[in-house]
Amino acid sequence: MMNMHALEKILQKASGLKEVKTGEIVNAKVDFAEINDLYLQTVYSFWEMGGKKVWDKSRLAFVFDHYAPANTIQTAEIHKKMREFAIEQELNYHFDVNTGVCHQVMAEAGLIYPGMIIVATDSHTTTHGAFGSFGTGVGATDLATIMITGELWFRVPEIIEVRIEGQIPKGVYPKDVILHVLGKLKADRAVYKAIDFTGSYIEGLDLSGRMVLCNMTVEMGAKTAYIHPSAAVLDWVKKRAVRPFEVQTTDPGYAYSESHTFEIEKLSPQIALPHSVDNVVPIEQAPDLEVNQGFIGACTGGRLEDLADAAGILKGKKLPTYVRLVVIPASSEVMQDAMKAGYIQDLMEAGATFSTPGCGPCLGAHQGVIAPDEVCITASNRNFPGRMGSTGANIFLASPAMVAASVLKGKITDPRTLL
């Protein structure tokens, strides 16, 4: 048999084949499917395709996160119709406006585990590669197909190795690492390919950092991402997983389609300038620019570690007048843990505005959208024109620590100066 990658083994097992090879089209069973509140169309497509009952009510969930809580009458109607469908289908899992971002809450609920295929109506489903799973995003029609059959076709992707060696200096974070990689490989490098992160830095990286890296592979066009789960990740999953699972491993001698090595011992904090995720420079080359708003949250920057980094910089300090900081924890569990740790109190006393767990202004819907000519520095994952509000605004991507440092000083600031 040929040498196979862990991702290929996942597809092979789910499709019932003896082996799969790059470029092959396979029809594979999906382990879990998720639909967010942007995609009521999946329900309509389900009906239009003759759907009566979903294939497995224990393997499908709605998550209300993009518009949580409802920001318009139209959104409230979408939520209403999706709740009615969930009740009618007797779904085992439903995450309403009180829970948080899909990628965080599904993992916390034990629905994400190594060796699985998770498909959702969200491009950042690549996040779940952090657990050793095959996670990918699709549109309404494909998801409706899964709702009816429990299966979907996949093209076996080419797999790119991104090897990251060394340990980052103090004041540099996983977000800086992935921005650096994006800046070098660019936004179209991995279209319908997979990214596998390896190397000494990855081996010791915690789950939160792994999720950041995998989350942003889609900004290179990646279909999915992968990191072999560490003992710490497996311990985290075992305490929560609702199903037994099998960790897939990559065969020795597997030949990647490409391999890129990044040495990060001397890496500086990184920042993505408007209006592209791959328009990345080190902080030393960033413009000396005043900021109007900072945002810490969403599926990239709203975990407990992110709030801790921000609180460490802002505790006991005050934001300047007229500078805003919006903080939205990725889930209610994160929010409660941050409350227990005192991070929320520290951030609020510094002047931060908190909103309910969810996506918030990341997609420009509500809870902190920005006006024309405003500058927002954000720990989220995209800075396209109009992403967080006005197409005339300027969005800079950075680590939560750089966001906190920048709103504190009122201009783009190196977080290392405040540690």
N, C-alpha and C positions, 0 to 999 in steps of 0.2 A: 504493500500500500504506500501511497505517497505521504510525505510529511504534511501535516495539517496544522493550521493555527487554531487556537481555542475558539475563535469566532466561527471558523469553518466547521468545527466539530459541533457547535451549537446548531448551526443550520443543517448539518448532516443528520444529527439525531432527530431534529424536529420534522425533517422531511422523509425520514425512514429510508434513507439511502445508505449505501456502504461507504461512500466517500463523495465529496463535492470538490469542484475545482473552480478557480477564478473565472468569472465571466458566465458561468452556468446559471440558468434560471431554475430555481427550485420552488416547489409549493410546500410551505412549512406550516406546522401547527403553531399557533400563537399561545403563549402562556398567560398573558394578561393584556387587556386593552383598556385604554383610558381616553375619555372625551372631555375636553374643557368647554367652558361656556362661550367660546367663540364659535362652536360647531353644533348648533341645533340642527344644521343641515344634515348631519349624520342620521338623525332620527327620521327626517323626511326621506333621505335616500334609502334607509332601511325599509320603510313602507313601500316606496316606489319599486324596490327590487323584490317585493313580495314577502318581506320579513314579517313573521308573526311573533315568534319567541326567540330571544337571543340564544346563541348556542350553549352558553354556560353562564348562569347568573352569578356564579362565584368568581368569574374571571373578567368581569367588566365593571367599570366605575365611571361615574361623572365626577368631575372636580370643578367647582365654581371658584376660580382664582383670578381670571383676567378682569372680571367686573365684580369684585367682592368688597363690600356689598353692592347691590345693583346701583348703577350710576344714572340710569335713565328709565323711563317707563318701558321703553322697548326692551332694555336688558332685563327688567323685572319680569316681563312677559316670557323672555327666553328661559329664565330660571324656572318660572312657573311650569312651562311646557316640559322642560327636562325633568323636573321633579315628578310630574305626572307620569312620564314614561318610566322613570326609575321605580315608582310605586307599582305601576301596572306590570312591569317585568320582574318585580320582587328582587331587585339587585341586592346582593349581599353587602356591597360597599357603595356608599355615597358620601362625598365630601362636600359639604355645603359652604356658605360664605364665612363660616366661623373656623375654618380649618387651616387654609394656607395654600401655598403653591404646589401644584400637582407633583413635581419631582421630589419635593421634600416629604409631603404627607404620605405618598404611596410607600416610600422607603420606611418611614416611621411606623406605618401600619403593617410592615412585614410582607408587603406584596412584591418587593424587589429582592432578588437573590441571585447568586451565581448560576450560570448555565441556562438562564431563561431567555425567552424572546418577549420583550415588552414593546408594544406599539401604541403610540398616542398621537392625538391631533396637535402636536407641538413639536417644532423642529428641535428644541433643546432636550428631547428625550435621549439624545446621546449621553446625557448626564449619567445614565445608569450603567455605562461602561465601568464606572468607578466600583461597581459591585461584581464585576466579572460577568455581566450579562450583555445580551445583544439588544440595545435600545435604539429605536428609530422613530421618526415622525412621519405621518402620512396625512392625506387630505380626507374629506368627508366620504367620498365614494369607497376608497380603500378600507376605511374604518367600518363602514356599513357592511362591506363584504365580510370582514372579520366577525361582526356582530351576528351575521347569519350563519357563517360556516365555521368560524374559529380558525380559519387559515388565510394565508396571503402568499403571493409570489414574491420572491426576493431574487435579485441578481447577486451572486456571490462576489463580494467586492475585493478589489485589490487592497492589500494591507500595507500601510506605510508605518515603519518603525520610527518613533521619535524618542531617541535615547537622551536622557537628561542626567548629566553626571555632576557630582559635587554637591555641596550644601550651600544654600543661599545665605548671604550676610544678614545681620540684624537689620530690620527695617525694610526687608524685601520679602514678598509674600507669594503664594501660589498664583495669584492674579497677575503679578509681574512676570512670572515665568511663562504663563500661557500667552500674555500679550507679546512678550519677546519672541516666542515661537511664531505667533501669527505675523508679526512684523517681518520675520525672515522668510517664512514659507508662503505668505500672502493668501488672499481670500479664495482663490480658485484652485489651490494646489491639490485638494483632496476631494474633488467633486465625485460623488458616489463611490468614494473609497472609504476605508476604515483607517483610524489612527490607533496604534498600539503604543502606549507609553511604557518605556523601560528605563533602566539605569539606576545608579545608586541613590539619586535623589528620590525617585519614585518608590523605591523599596521602603524607605522610612517615612513616607508621606502619609498623613492622617486621612481619614475618610472625607472630611470637608474639603481638603486640598485636592484630593482625587476628583471630587465632584466638580470643582471649579475647572480643572483641566479638561475633563471629558465634556462638560457643558459647552465649552467654547470651541470644540472641534468642528461644530457645525458652521462656525464662521469661516472655516476653510472649505466648506462644502461637503464635509464628511457625512456619509450615510450613517455611520455608527462609530463608536470608540471603545477602547478596551484597556483595562489595567488588571493584571493578575491580582486577585485579592490577597492581601496580607493576612497574617494571623489575627491582627487587631480588627480588620474589616470582617473577617469570618466570625469572630466572637460577637461583634455588633449584630451581624445578620442572624446568627443562631438564636439570639435572645428574642428575636422578633418574627422570624420567617413563619408564614402560615402553611408552608408546604415543605416537604423534604427536597433537597437540591443536590446537584452534583457539580463540583467545580471542574471545568474543562481546562486542560493545559495545552500549551503549544509544544509541538514535537521539537526535539533538538534538531538543529540543522534546517529549520523552516526558512525558506527563502522569501524575504519581504520584497515587495515591488520596488520600494525605495527605503533608504535608511538615512536618518539625519541625527547628528549628535550635537548637543548643546552643553557647553561647559558654563556653569552658573556661579562659580565661586566668587566672581567679581561683578556679578550682575547688579545694576542700579535699579531703583524703582522705575517702572515703565508707565507710559501714558499714551493712549490712543487719541490722536487729534481728530477733529472733524474733517470729513464726514464719512470715515471708513474705519472699520475695526482693525485693518492691517496698517493703518497710517500711524505707526508706533515709533516713539522716540524715548530715550532715557530722560529722566527728569532734568538732567543737566541741559538738555536741548529744548525743554518745554518753554512756551511763551510766558512772559511775566504778565499774567492776565488776571484781572479781578473776576471773582465768581459770584453769581447771584444765588445759586442753590447747589446743595449737595444731596445725593440720594444714596442711601445704604439699604439694600434689600434685594428682592427678587430671587430667582433660582440660582443666581451666581454669587450674590453678596449679602444674603440675609440670614445666614446660619449663626449659631451661637458664637463661634470663633470670630466671625466678622464683627458682631456687636461688641465682643470683648476687646478687639483691636481698637475700635473707635472709642470705646469708653476709656481705654487706657490713655488715650491722647487727650480726651476732653474732660475727664473727671476734674472737678474743682475749678474749671475755667468757664468763660462765657463767650458765646458767639458775638461777633460784631452786630450792631444794629443794622437791620435791612439785609442781613445774610441769613438764608434759610437752610436748615438741614432736615430732610424728610427721612425717617427711619421706619422701615416696614419689615418686621421679622418674617422669615420664610414660612413659619407655621405657628400654630397656637402652642405647640410643645416648645418650640424655640423661645417664644415670647414668655412663657411661664418660667422656663429655665433662666432666661435673662432677668426676669423679675427677682427670682431667688438669689441670683448672683449679684444683684444690685446694679447691673448695667443700664437698665431702663431708667432708674432713678438718676444715675450719673449723667446720662445723655439728656434727659429732660431738664435737669437742673442747668445744664450747659446751654439749653435753648432749642433742643431738637423737638420736632413735631413727629408724633407717632400715629400710625394708622393701622387698621386691622390687617392681619396676615393675608397676603395675596401678592399679585403682581404690581399693583399700584400704578405709578406713572411710567413704568418701564416700557409699556406699549403705547403711552400717550393717551390713556383713557380717562384717568381721574387720580385723585389723591396726590396732586403735586405736579401737574403739567406746567410747562414753561412757555413764556411769552416770546414774541419776536425780539431778536437781539440779546436775549438773555444767555448767560453762560451757566451750564450745569456740569458739574463733575460728579460722576456716578460710578458706583460699584457694580452696575448691571452689565449687560453683555452686548449692547448695540448702540451705535451713535449715528445712524443714518438720519438724513434730514426728515424732520417730523416724527421721529421715533418717540420722543417724550413730550410732544406738544407741537408748537409752531415749527414750520419748516424753516423759519428764519432764525431759529435758535442754534446755539453751538453746544455740542455735547462732547465731553471728554471722558474717556473710560480709564479707571484707575482702581487700585486696591481700596478697601474700606479705610485703611489707615491713611492713605493719601487724601481721600475724600474728607476725613475728619480734620486732618492737618490744614487742608485748603480752606474749609469753611471757617476754621478758627482764625486763620490769618487773613481771610477775605480775598485770597488770591492763590493760584496754583502753587503748592508748597511741598517740598520734600519731607516726608514723614520722619526721616532719620534725624532731622533737626529738632524734633520734639520728643524723642525717646529718651 
